[in-house]
């Protein structure tokens, strides 16, 4: 997969959490990349997006509880 680095603005809590999650950063990057692709690409149903994100995250080693925790963070 071709990747590029971008800069985005997030709230302070999200920035702190990302900086503190060095061991999980690759998984977080993947989850963010998938989500950005979904919201900027062709529209799909929320159910389909959730299902595809979950499948891709699991395929790359993110457990269901880790995924749920990431999705519930504000």
C-alpha positions in Angstrom: 0.0 0.0 0.0 1.3 3.4 -1.0 1.4 5.7 2.1 1.9 9.4 2.6 2.3 11.5 5.7 -0.2 14.2 6.4 -0.8 16.7 9.1 -4.3 17.1 10.7 -5.6 19.1 13.6 -7.1 17.1 16.5 -8.2 18.0 20.0 -5.5 18.0 22.7 -6.7 14.8 24.3 -6.5 12.9 21.0 -3.0 14.3 20.3 -1.8 13.3 23.8 -3.3 9.8 23.4 -1.7 9.3 20.0 1.7 10.4 21.3 1.4 8.1 24.3 0.4 5.1 22.2 3.8 4.4 20.6 3.3 0.6 20.6 -0.2 0.9 19.0 0.7 3.7 16.6 0.8 1.5 13.4 -2.7 0.2 14.2 -4.0 3.6 14.9 -2.5 4.9 11.7 -4.2 2.1 9.8 -7.6 2.7 11.4 -7.4 6.5 10.6 -6.3 5.8 7.1 -9.2 3.4 6.5 -11.7 5.9 8.0 -10.4 8.8 6.0 -10.6 6.8 2.8 -14.2 5.9 3.7 -15.4 9.4 4.5 -13.7 11.0 1.5 -14.5 8.2 -1.0 -17.8 7.1 -2.6 -20.6 7.0 -0.1 -21.6 3.7 1.4 -23.9 2.7 4.2 -22.7 3.1 7.8 -23.2 -0.6 8.3 -21.0 -1.4 5.3 -18.3 1.0 6.4 -18.3 -0.4 10.0 -18.1 -4.0 8.7 -15.3 -3.2 6.3 -13.3 -1.2 8.8 -13.7 -4.0 11.4 -12.6 -6.7 8.9 -9.5 -4.8 7.8 -8.5 -3.9 11.3 -8.8 -7.5 12.4 -6.8 -8.7 9.4 -4.0 -6.4 10.5 -4.0 -7.6 14.2 -6.4 -5.2 15.9 -8.7 -7.1 18.3 -12.4 -6.5 18.4 -12.1 -4.9 21.9 -9.2 -2.7 20.8 -11.3 -1.6 17.8 -14.3 -0.9 19.9 -12.2 1.1 22.4 -10.8 3.2 19.6 -14.2 3.9 18.0 -15.7 4.9 21.3 -13.0 7.5 22.2 -14.1 11.0 21.8 
